Each structure stands twice: as C-alpha cells, then as structure tokens.
Amino acid sequence: MAVAARPLVIAHRGACGYLPEHTLVAKALAFGQGADYLEQDVVATRDGELVVFHDLTLDEVTDVATRFPGRQRADGHFYCRDFDLGELKTLGVGPRRRSGGELQHPGRFPESGGRFGIPTLAEEIRFIRGLIQASGRVVGIYPEIKDPAWHRAAGIDLGAQMLQLLESTACADPRMPVFLQCFDPAELQRLRREFNPQLPFVQLIGSDHGQPSERELETIAGYAQAIGPSLKLVYRGRTGKGAVTTTLVDDAHRAGLLVHPYTFRSDDLPSGVANFDELLDLFLRQLGVDGLFTDFPDMARVFIDRHLPA
C-alpha cells in the first residue's frame, strides 16, 4: 500500500475527549469534526451479537453493577460475553473510571451529563452510512477484533464473524472505506489465509512489544497493509538536543507499510511535550506518519488543514 499523501485523522473510540467512548453521539461528533475514520472496538455477547465496546468487561464505563448485581464472575468483573444483547441494551454508558472509582479523565464529559447506550456493530455501520448519505462526506470505519483467542476459547470465532458482517455491509458500500485492526498477528494471518478478504489489515503493536525489527516488519507486510504502534514505540522522550525518536516510521515505510500510531490526547501528553500541537508536529510533519488515533479529532483536523493542506 502506498504511503498516504495526507495523514488520516482516526477518531479513537469516536470523539471520546468530549463524549463517552464508543457511543453513537461520540461517533457523530467525530464525524462532524472532520475525522477520516471512526474506530470500533468489537466484542461478542452471550447470544453471539457483535457490539461496539472497548473492554471484555463492563465495569469501567457502565452501570452494570447496579443493574445486574451478582452477575460478576469469580474475579469480580462483569463480562460482556455473559450478557445477552437485550440485557446490554439496558445499561448506561458514561465516563471511564479507574478501578478505584475515580474518573480516568476528570476534565472530560461529566457523570452528571447523562448516560448513553451500547450499539451493535451493525447498528453503528447503518448509523455512519446515514451520516454519509445526509452530508455527502465520506468517512471510513476502523474496527478492531478484540482478544480473538479469548473469544475463541469462549466459543465464538470473532474475527470470522466480523469479516462476514463487514463484507455484507461496509465493504459492499464504496463510500465507506475500511481498515481491520488487531493486536494478534496469528489471527490476522489466519483470516488472510482462510478468507483472503480484500480489505486492508492493520497490525497493532503495543508498547510492551518493543520496536519491531526490519524482519518483523517484512513479515507483517506479507499479510497487513499498515501498523498501528503505540506512540511510545516512536517517541522516547526529550533531551537537551530535542526529541528522541526511533526509526520505526522509516523502517515501516521501507517495508511498504502505512503507520497509524495511537493514542494522541491533548490532556495526557507524553513526557517532554509542551502541548498537543507540538506532539502533532513531531509525528505528522517531522516523522511523516500516515495517520493517527486521537481522542480529539477536531484538534488534529485543524492542525492538518493548517499545516498540511491538500
């Protein structure tokens, strides 16, 4: 896949810097703010439905403990997979909380602002297609297969089911481009081998992995079109001589891979970065990434339009 001429703004869980993550209102706001792609993390319910939700467990962003007391597992957590879709539809989604109960991002949408629902993947795709039709502006989707091995052990082939749904909905609409992402390389290789889908794959790479070698990147290029590395694999900090960065972006480009790092947050800046524009300038103008995941798509859109015009 060729290097993008202009970097993409990928709305991380929607415009979740302003509204609760993965709610349809967060996706609508991100669309209105000019995002190029809207992200969907996908997990399965007990009755085999695919819902847009980041975690395997419901604890941190819903009122599940209040609505379904006693339904937690032995580890104390309430799992999406243990609830039917109809039950999940009764839950309210609000700001993310840490395990101790405090808000993860206190300056964002408040608990008092209201609670929203959990959409299915099919519902969200229909919703986004409606936004495209009403506005005439194209936006893509960027679903992630969450913990495919865990789901397979629980009795569902999440990756295959997602492919089937995507190919019958989003991929059938030329107005809606798609990237499919996953942290598990074995899952992406299996899906490419067994189903050979036409949509591009993105190999996600966590900060605990370490910088991929050139050989690893060549292997990834055999089944994927892009990598989604943690920004910590690219930016190491700052010294008196300036930003310390790795060769990952250039290495990936030499392997023919696009680079879409995550996650860019104006309220959670890496050490040594003075402000969000400085972070965007480093990755977009100096390092030349092809897109980025951000909680604040409006800020990334303004920066790109101002400094990297078409």
C-alpha positions in Angstrom: 0.0 0.0 0.0 1.4 3.4 -1.0 2.3 6.0 1.7 -0.7 8.3 2.1 -0.4 11.8 0.6 -2.1 13.4 3.6 -2.3 11.9 7.1 -5.6 10.4 8.3 -7.5 11.5 11.4 -8.7 8.4 13.1 -11.3 9.1 15.8 -10.2 6.9 18.7 -13.5 5.4 20.1 -15.1 8.4 18.5 -14.6 11.9 19.8 -14.1 10.5 23.3 -12.2 13.5 24.5 -15.7 15.1 24.6 -18.3 12.4 24.9 -18.3 8.9 26.4 -16.4 6.4 24.3 -17.9 4.3 21.6 -21.4 5.9 21.9 -23.1 6.9 18.7 -23.1 10.6 19.9 -19.3 10.4 20.1 -19.1 9.0 16.6 -21.5 11.7 15.3 -19.4 14.4 16.9 -16.2 12.9 15.5 -17.8 12.9 12.0 -18.8 16.5 12.4 -15.3 17.4 13.5 -13.8 16.1 10.2 -12.4 12.7 11.2 -11.5 10.5 8.2 -12.1 7.2 10.1 -14.2 6.2 13.1 -12.9 3.4 15.3 -15.0 0.5 16.6 -13.7 -2.0 19.2 -15.8 -5.1 18.9 -16.7 -7.8 21.4 -19.3 -10.5 21.4 -22.4 -11.0 23.7 -23.7 -14.3 25.1 -26.2 -14.6 22.2 -23.4 -14.1 19.6 -24.2 -10.5 18.7 -21.3 -8.1 18.0 -21.2 -4.9 20.0 -19.0 -1.8 19.8 -17.3 -1.8 23.2 -13.7 -1.5 24.2 -13.3 -3.9 27.1 -14.1 -7.6 27.6 -15.6 -6.4 30.9 -18.4 -3.9 31.6 -17.3 -2.4 34.9 -15.4 0.7 34.0 -17.9 2.6 31.8 -21.3 1.2 32.6 -23.8 0.9 35.5 -23.8 -2.9 35.2 -23.1 -3.5 38.9 -26.2 -1.5 39.8 -28.5 -3.1 37.2 -27.2 -6.7 37.5 -25.9 -7.3 41.0 -24.4 -10.7 41.5 -23.7 -11.4 37.8 -20.0 -10.9 38.1 -17.5 -13.8 37.7 -15.2 -15.1 40.5 -12.7 -12.4 39.6 -15.3 -9.7 40.5 -15.8 -8.5 36.9 -18.9 -8.4 34.7 -18.1 -9.7 31.3 -19.9 -8.7 28.0 -19.9 -12.3 27.0 -22.1 -13.3 30.0 -24.9 -11.0 28.9 -27.4 -11.2 26.1 -27.7 -8.2 23.8 -31.1 -7.3 25.3 -29.5 -7.0 28.7 -26.6 -4.9 27.5 -29.2 -2.6 25.9 -30.5 -1.7 29.4 -27.1 -0.4 30.5 -25.9 3.2 30.6 -22.5 4.1 29.3 -20.7 7.0 30.9 -17.2 8.3 31.6 -14.4 5.8 32.1 -13.5 5.1 35.7 -10.3 3.6 37.1 -10.5 0.5 39.4 -10.6 2.7 42.4 -13.7 4.6 41.1 -12.1 7.9 40.2 -12.6 9.3 36.7 -9.8 8.4 34.3 -10.0 11.8 32.7 -11.7 14.2 35.2 -11.8 17.2 32.8 -13.9 15.4 30.2 -17.6 14.7 29.9 -19.0 14.6 33.5 -21.0 11.8 35.1 -23.9 14.3 35.5 -24.1 14.9 31.8 -26.1 11.7 31.2 -25.6 8.2 30.1 -25.8 6.6 26.6 -26.2 3.1 25.1 -24.1 0.3 23.6 -24.5 0.0 19.9 -24.1 -3.2 17.9 -21.6 -3.1 15.0 -24.4 -3.4 12.5 -26.3 -0.5 14.1 -23.2 1.7 14.1 -22.4 0.9 10.4 -26.0 1.8 9.5 -25.7 5.0 11.5 -22.5 6.0 9.8 -23.9 5.2 6.4 -26.8 7.6 7.3 -24.3 10.3 8.2 -22.6 9.8 4.8 -25.8 9.9 2.9 -27.1 13.0 4.7 -23.9 15.0 4.4 -22.3 13.7 1.2 -19.0 13.4 3.1 -17.2 10.1 3.0 -15.9 8.6 6.3 -14.3 5.2 6.9 -14.6 2.7 9.7 -11.7 1.1 11.6 -13.0 -1.9 13.6 -10.7 -3.9 15.9 -11.0 -7.6 16.7 -10.7 -7.6 20.5 -8.9 -10.6 22.1 -9.8 -13.2 19.4 -8.1 -16.0 21.2 -10.2 -15.3 24.4 -13.4 -15.2 22.3 -12.5 -18.5 20.5 -12.0 -20.1 23.9 -15.4 -18.8 24.9 -17.0 -20.4 21.8 -17.1 -17.7 19.1 -14.9 -17.0 16.1 -15.0 -13.2 16.4 -12.7 -12.5 13.5 -14.6 -14.6 11.0 -18.0 -13.3 12.2 -16.7 -9.7 11.9 -15.4 -10.3 8.4 -18.8 -11.8 7.3 -20.6 -8.7 8.7 -18.2 -6.2 7.2 -18.2 -7.8 3.8 -22.1 -7.8 3.7 -22.4 -4.2 4.9 -19.5 -1.7 4.9 -17.4 -3.4 2.2 -20.4 -3.5 -0.1 -20.6 0.3 0.1 -17.8 2.0 -1.9 -18.5 5.2 0.1 -17.2 3.6 3.3 -13.5 2.5 3.3 -12.5 0.0 6.0 -9.3 -0.9 7.9 -9.5 -4.0 10.1 -7.1 -4.0 13.1 -6.0 -6.5 15.7 -3.1 -7.0 18.2 -2.9 -10.7 17.5 -0.7 -11.4 14.4 -1.8 -15.1 14.3 -5.4 -14.0 13.9 -4.7 -11.6 11.1 -2.6 -14.2 9.3 -5.3 -16.8 9.7 -8.0 -14.6 8.4 -5.9 -13.6 5.4 -5.1 -17.3 4.7 -8.5 -18.7 5.2 -10.8 -16.0 3.8 -8.4 -13.7 1.8 -10.6 -10.6 2.3 -9.9 -7.6 0.1 -10.0 -5.0 3.0 -6.6 -3.8 4.4 -5.4 -5.2 7.7 -3.6 -3.3 10.4 -1.2 -5.0 12.8 -1.5 -3.2 16.2 1.7 -3.2 18.3 1.7 -2.4 22.0 4.4 -0.5 23.9 5.4 -3.7 25.7 6.4 -5.4 22.4 9.5 -3.3 21.8 10.4 -1.8 18.4 9.8 -4.3 15.7 12.8 -5.4 13.7 13.0 -4.9 9.9 12.5 -8.6 9.5 9.3 -8.5 11.7 8.0 -5.6 9.6 8.7 -7.5 6.4 6.7 -10.4 7.8 3.8 -8.1 8.8 3.9 -6.7 5.2 3.1 -10.2 4.0 -0.4 -10.1 5.5 -1.1 -6.5 6.5 -1.0 -3.1 4.9 -0.3 -1.0 8.0 0.9 -1.0 11.5 -0.7 0.7 14.5 2.1 1.1 17.0 1.9 2.8 20.4 3.4 6.2 20.1 5.8 5.2 22.8 7.5 2.9 20.2 8.2 6.0 18.2 8.8 8.8 20.7 11.2 8.1 23.6 11.3 11.4 25.3 13.3 14.7 25.0 16.9 15.7 25.8 18.6 19.0 25.6 19.2 18.2 21.9 15.5 17.7 21.2 13.0 14.9 20.7 14.4 11.3 20.9 12.7 9.1 18.3 13.1 5.7 16.9 13.5 4.6 13.3 10.1 2.7 13.3 8.3 5.0 10.9 11.0 5.0 8.3 11.6 1.2 8.7 7.8 0.5 8.2 7.7 2.7 5.2 10.6 0.9 3.6 8.7 -2.4 4.2 5.7 -0.9 2.3 3.5 -0.4 5.4 1.5 2.6 6.5 1.9 3.9 10.0 -1.0 4.8 12.2 0.2 5.3 15.8 -2.0 5.6 18.9 -3.2 7.4 21.1 -2.9 11.2 20.8 -4.6 13.0 23.7 -4.3 16.7 24.5 -5.0 16.0 28.2 -2.4 13.2 28.5 0.8 14.4 26.8 4.0 12.3 26.8 6.8 13.5 28.9 8.8 16.4 27.4 6.0 17.5 25.1 4.7 21.1 25.9 1.4 21.0 24.1 -0.7 19.0 21.7 0.4 20.9 18.6 4.0 20.1 19.4 3.1 16.4 19.6 1.2 16.6 16.3 4.0 18.5 14.6 6.6 15.9 15.6 4.6 12.9 14.3 2.9 14.5 11.3 5.4 16.9 9.9 8.8 15.7 11.1 8.3 11.9 11.2 5.7 11.7 8.5 3.2 9.2 9.9 0.3 8.3 7.6 -2.4 8.9 10.2 -3.0 8.8 13.9 -5.6 7.7 16.5 -6.8 10.6 18.6 -9.4 11.3 21.3 -9.6 14.9 19.9 -10.2 14.6 16.1 -11.1 18.3 15.8 -7.7 19.4 17.0 -5.9 17.0 14.7 -8.1 18.1 11.8 -7.3 21.8 12.4 -3.6 21.1 12.6 -3.5 19.1 9.4 -5.7 21.6 7.5 -3.4 24.4 8.6 0.0 22.8 8.2 -0.5 20.0 5.7 -3.1 21.3 3.2 -4.2 19.1 0.3 
